[in-house]
Amino acid sequence: MKSPSTWPATIVVGVDLSPESRAALEHAAVLGARTGATVVTVHAVGLLEASGARPHVDVAALVADVAAALGENAGGLAPPVIEDGPAADVVVRVADRLEADLIVVGRRGLDDATAPLGSTSTKLVERARHPVLVVTADG
């Protein structure tokens, strides 16, 4: 792990259209501003979105909206990465490729399940080789 003064240098944040996803991006952007980290927003285009069963996510607009809302408190927002595949697989793949120091995700996604963690956040906590910060919509 890098020293505290330079950690994290790269943050990967997984997003969808959920309020908790937006909260994750906001937390990552604020952390990026405080530490000088690069924040890479990642979105996985899964089968539901590709088939039109779920709406398309305009990731660039989401990042721009969060940057505008946070102003100078948002830092290091890099161009988003959008890849096909299951969400947890895509986030891990991008985090590995970028040698990320931290993964940030929302606690739950868009489904109506009642478990404390959604399937993506659970899989990331189980599989990722990087620390994972799970964020709730209410902070």
C-alpha positions, 0 to 999 in steps of 0.5 A: 500500500502507498504511504498515507500522503499519497494514498489513494492515487487512483480510485475506481467508482462503479456507477449505475442509475441508483441514488447510492451509485451517485452517492458513491461517485460523490464520495469518491470525487470528494476523496479525490479532491482531498488526496489528489487522486484520479477518480475513474468512473466505471459503468458496466453495460449488462444484458438488461441495458444492452437489450433496452430492458433498463435505461441507458446510463449517460455516464459522462452526464452523471460525472459532469452533474456531480462535478458541477454540484460539488464544485471545487470539492470534486477532484480528479475526475477522469473520463469515464470507462464503459465496458460490456459485462457483469458489473462486478467483473467490469469494475474488478477488471478496470481496477486491476488494469489501472492498478487502483488503490480503492474501489468505491460502490453504492451499497445497493443497485437498481433491484428491489432485493432486501439484502443488506448489500446488493449483488455487485457490492457483495461480489466486489467485497468477496473478489476484489484485490483492492480495498472496497468502500461501500457507500449508502445513499444517505452518506 
